[in-house]
């Protein structure tokens, strides 16, 4: 499967057909990976994607599996596996 291309021109809308929006808040969006996209950091399929357009992130609970973090010029991508 293709991975998210997180270069300077990254646009989440290019991948919306394969992602299901789960939650939207202020500067964050959370998606479920329904298409099976590969993680741009490790190359394995990820289950969820948190897209944050902020300089600071805080999490109340830790995910049960590995996470990868990718920075684009405009946002952070936090991918859980």
Secondary structure as UniProt FT lines:
FT   TURN            8..9
FT   HELIX           12..14
FT   HELIX           16..18
FT   STRAND          19..25
FT   TURN            26..27
FT   STRAND          28..33
FT   TURN            40..42
FT   STRAND          48..52
FT   STRAND          67..71
FT   STRAND          76..80
//
